[in-house]
Amino acid sequence: MSTFAIDANAVKASVNQGFFAPRSPSIGWTGSPGLARTLVVLSLAIVLVAGAAATSGAGDQIAPSLVSSNSYETVVVPSGATLWSVASAYSQGDLQAMVEQIRQANNLAGYEIGAGDRLRVPLR
């Protein structure tokens, strides 16, 4: 008959190592948790930068077929003038369309202009 002896301390030590056991560097990611963490953080940073660029309008382009060949005249707004009075001086038809073209050409959020402002007025 053979005798088989088990060292209880050796079994307990190997069971208690759990996640703290030495890792083999030849098994892919398990040998380099720092590299995996770095790649995850780097990929999240790239996603955040791409999202910020998308919301800021970086990369927005207007198709060449949509660009109008308008020429503009720069006008200094006189005292007491309104956007409508400037538009009526240069409009040759639809006054509302001219007001909107002036707003678009000057990136105006509203209809307020002040004396001394420089406006680009589209000419057609």
Rosetta constraint file for C-alpha pairs under 8 A:
AtomPair CA 6 CA 11 HARMONIC 7.97 0.50
AtomPair CA 7 CA 11 HARMONIC 6.61 0.50
AtomPair CA 8 CA 12 HARMONIC 6.14 0.50
AtomPair CA 9 CA 13 HARMONIC 6.06 0.50
AtomPair CA 10 CA 14 HARMONIC 6.26 0.50
AtomPair CA 11 CA 15 HARMONIC 6.18 0.50
AtomPair CA 12 CA 16 HARMONIC 6.04 0.50
AtomPair CA 13 CA 17 HARMONIC 6.41 0.50
AtomPair CA 14 CA 18 HARMONIC 7.84 0.50
AtomPair CA 17 CA 21 HARMONIC 5.07 0.50
AtomPair CA 23 CA 30 HARMONIC 6.56 0.50
AtomPair CA 23 CA 31 HARMONIC 5.76 0.50
AtomPair CA 24 CA 30 HARMONIC 7.15 0.50
AtomPair CA 24 CA 31 HARMONIC 5.79 0.50
AtomPair CA 25 CA 30 HARMONIC 6.86 0.50
AtomPair CA 25 CA 31 HARMONIC 4.14 0.50
AtomPair CA 25 CA 32 HARMONIC 7.31 0.50
AtomPair CA 26 CA 31 HARMONIC 6.96 0.50
AtomPair CA 27 CA 31 HARMONIC 6.55 0.50
AtomPair CA 28 CA 32 HARMONIC 7.86 0.50
AtomPair CA 29 CA 33 HARMONIC 6.53 0.50
AtomPair CA 29 CA 35 HARMONIC 7.95 0.50
AtomPair CA 29 CA 36 HARMONIC 6.79 0.50
AtomPair CA 32 CA 36 HARMONIC 6.71 0.50
AtomPair CA 33 CA 37 HARMONIC 6.14 0.50
AtomPair CA 34 CA 38 HARMONIC 6.08 0.50
AtomPair CA 35 CA 39 HARMONIC 6.19 0.50
AtomPair CA 36 CA 40 HARMONIC 6.28 0.50
AtomPair CA 37 CA 41 HARMONIC 6.21 0.50
AtomPair CA 38 CA 42 HARMONIC 6.00 0.50
AtomPair CA 39 CA 43 HARMONIC 6.06 0.50
AtomPair CA 40 CA 44 HARMONIC 6.26 0.50
AtomPair CA 41 CA 45 HARMONIC 6.18 0.50
AtomPair CA 42 CA 46 HARMONIC 6.27 0.50
AtomPair CA 43 CA 47 HARMONIC 6.31 0.50
AtomPair CA 44 CA 48 HARMONIC 6.22 0.50
AtomPair CA 45 CA 49 HARMONIC 6.18 0.50
AtomPair CA 46 CA 50 HARMONIC 6.08 0.50
AtomPair CA 47 CA 51 HARMONIC 6.10 0.50
AtomPair CA 48 CA 52 HARMONIC 6.17 0.50
AtomPair CA 49 CA 53 HARMONIC 6.12 0.50
AtomPair CA 50 CA 54 HARMONIC 6.15 0.50
AtomPair CA 51 CA 55 HARMONIC 6.29 0.50
AtomPair CA 52 CA 56 HARMONIC 6.13 0.50
AtomPair CA 53 CA 57 HARMONIC 6.45 0.50
AtomPair CA 53 CA 58 HARMONIC 5.32 0.50
AtomPair CA 53 CA 59 HARMONIC 7.87 0.50
AtomPair CA 54 CA 58 HARMONIC 6.00 0.50
AtomPair CA 54 CA 59 HARMONIC 7.48 0.50
AtomPair CA 62 CA 66 HARMONIC 6.56 0.50
AtomPair CA 62 CA 67 HARMONIC 6.87 0.50
AtomPair CA 63 CA 67 HARMONIC 6.82 0.50
AtomPair CA 70 CA 122 HARMONIC 6.16 0.50
AtomPair CA 70 CA 123 HARMONIC 6.33 0.50
AtomPair CA 70 CA 124 HARMONIC 6.54 0.50
AtomPair CA 71 CA 122 HARMONIC 5.90 0.50
AtomPair CA 71 CA 123 HARMONIC 5.55 0.50
AtomPair CA 71 CA 124 HARMONIC 7.31 0.50
AtomPair CA 72 CA 120 HARMONIC 5.74 0.50
AtomPair CA 72 CA 121 HARMONIC 5.28 0.50
AtomPair CA 72 CA 122 HARMONIC 4.43 0.50
AtomPair CA 72 CA 123 HARMONIC 5.53 0.50
AtomPair CA 73 CA 120 HARMONIC 5.59 0.50
AtomPair CA 73 CA 121 HARMONIC 5.20 0.50
AtomPair CA 73 CA 122 HARMONIC 6.46 0.50
AtomPair CA 73 CA 123 HARMONIC 6.88 0.50
AtomPair CA 74 CA 118 HARMONIC 6.41 0.50
AtomPair CA 74 CA 119 HARMONIC 5.53 0.50
AtomPair CA 74 CA 120 HARMONIC 4.58 0.50
AtomPair CA 74 CA 121 HARMONIC 6.19 0.50
AtomPair CA 75 CA 118 HARMONIC 5.54 0.50
AtomPair CA 75 CA 119 HARMONIC 5.18 0.50
AtomPair CA 75 CA 120 HARMONIC 6.35 0.50
AtomPair CA 75 CA 121 HARMONIC 6.98 0.50
AtomPair CA 76 CA 115 HARMONIC 7.67 0.50
AtomPair CA 76 CA 116 HARMONIC 5.54 0.50
AtomPair CA 76 CA 117 HARMONIC 5.63 0.50
AtomPair CA 76 CA 118 HARMONIC 4.56 0.50
AtomPair CA 76 CA 119 HARMONIC 6.40 0.50
AtomPair CA 77 CA 81 HARMONIC 6.43 0.50
AtomPair CA 77 CA 86 HARMONIC 7.75 0.50
AtomPair CA 77 CA 113 HARMONIC 7.80 0.50
AtomPair CA 77 CA 114 HARMONIC 6.80 0.50
AtomPair CA 77 CA 115 HARMONIC 5.09 0.50
AtomPair CA 77 CA 116 HARMONIC 5.11 0.50
AtomPair CA 77 CA 117 HARMONIC 5.31 0.50
AtomPair CA 77 CA 118 HARMONIC 6.27 0.50
AtomPair CA 77 CA 119 HARMONIC 7.20 0.50
AtomPair CA 78 CA 115 HARMONIC 5.14 0.50
AtomPair CA 78 CA 116 HARMONIC 6.26 0.50
AtomPair CA 79 CA 114 HARMONIC 7.47 0.50
AtomPair CA 79 CA 115 HARMONIC 4.63 0.50
AtomPair CA 79 CA 116 HARMONIC 7.40 0.50
AtomPair CA 80 CA 115 HARMONIC 6.88 0.50
AtomPair CA 81 CA 85 HARMONIC 6.04 0.50
AtomPair CA 81 CA 86 HARMONIC 6.87 0.50
AtomPair CA 81 CA 114 HARMONIC 7.71 0.50
AtomPair CA 81 CA 115 HARMONIC 7.14 0.50
AtomPair CA 82 CA 86 HARMONIC 6.35 0.50
AtomPair CA 82 CA 112 HARMONIC 7.38 0.50
AtomPair CA 82 CA 113 HARMONIC 6.47 0.50
AtomPair CA 82 CA 114 HARMONIC 7.84 0.50
AtomPair CA 83 CA 87 HARMONIC 6.09 0.50
AtomPair CA 83 CA 99 HARMONIC 6.72 0.50
AtomPair CA 83 CA 111 HARMONIC 6.36 0.50
AtomPair CA 83 CA 112 HARMONIC 7.01 0.50
AtomPair CA 83 CA 113 HARMONIC 6.43 0.50
AtomPair CA 84 CA 88 HARMONIC 6.01 0.50
AtomPair CA 84 CA 95 HARMONIC 7.67 0.50
AtomPair CA 84 CA 99 HARMONIC 6.37 0.50
AtomPair CA 85 CA 89 HARMONIC 6.29 0.50
AtomPair CA 86 CA 90 HARMONIC 6.75 0.50
AtomPair CA 87 CA 91 HARMONIC 5.68 0.50
AtomPair CA 87 CA 95 HARMONIC 6.48 0.50
AtomPair CA 87 CA 98 HARMONIC 5.68 0.50
AtomPair CA 87 CA 99 HARMONIC 5.50 0.50
AtomPair CA 87 CA 102 HARMONIC 7.44 0.50
AtomPair CA 87 CA 121 HARMONIC 7.97 0.50
AtomPair CA 88 CA 95 HARMONIC 6.11 0.50
AtomPair CA 88 CA 98 HARMONIC 7.87 0.50
AtomPair CA 90 CA 98 HARMONIC 7.90 0.50
AtomPair CA 90 CA 121 HARMONIC 7.71 0.50
AtomPair CA 90 CA 123 HARMONIC 7.62 0.50
AtomPair CA 91 CA 95 HARMONIC 5.90 0.50
AtomPair CA 91 CA 98 HARMONIC 6.00 0.50
AtomPair CA 94 CA 98 HARMONIC 6.52 0.50
AtomPair CA 95 CA 99 HARMONIC 6.28 0.50
AtomPair CA 96 CA 100 HARMONIC 6.32 0.50
AtomPair CA 97 CA 101 HARMONIC 6.14 0.50
AtomPair CA 98 CA 102 HARMONIC 6.16 0.50
AtomPair CA 99 CA 103 HARMONIC 6.21 0.50
AtomPair CA 100 CA 104 HARMONIC 6.05 0.50
AtomPair CA 101 CA 105 HARMONIC 6.00 0.50
AtomPair CA 101 CA 121 HARMONIC 7.82 0.50
AtomPair CA 101 CA 122 HARMONIC 7.03 0.50
AtomPair CA 102 CA 106 HARMONIC 6.16 0.50
AtomPair CA 102 CA 119 HARMONIC 7.52 0.50
AtomPair CA 102 CA 120 HARMONIC 6.67 0.50
AtomPair CA 102 CA 121 HARMONIC 5.55 0.50
AtomPair CA 102 CA 122 HARMONIC 6.76 0.50
AtomPair CA 103 CA 107 HARMONIC 5.74 0.50
AtomPair CA 103 CA 108 HARMONIC 4.83 0.50
AtomPair CA 103 CA 109 HARMONIC 7.40 0.50
AtomPair CA 103 CA 110 HARMONIC 7.73 0.50
AtomPair CA 103 CA 111 HARMONIC 7.55 0.50
AtomPair CA 104 CA 108 HARMONIC 6.52 0.50
AtomPair CA 105 CA 120 HARMONIC 6.29 0.50
AtomPair CA 105 CA 121 HARMONIC 7.30 0.50
AtomPair CA 105 CA 122 HARMONIC 7.51 0.50
AtomPair CA 106 CA 119 HARMONIC 6.44 0.50
AtomPair CA 106 CA 120 HARMONIC 6.21 0.50
AtomPair CA 113 CA 117 HARMONIC 6.79 0.50
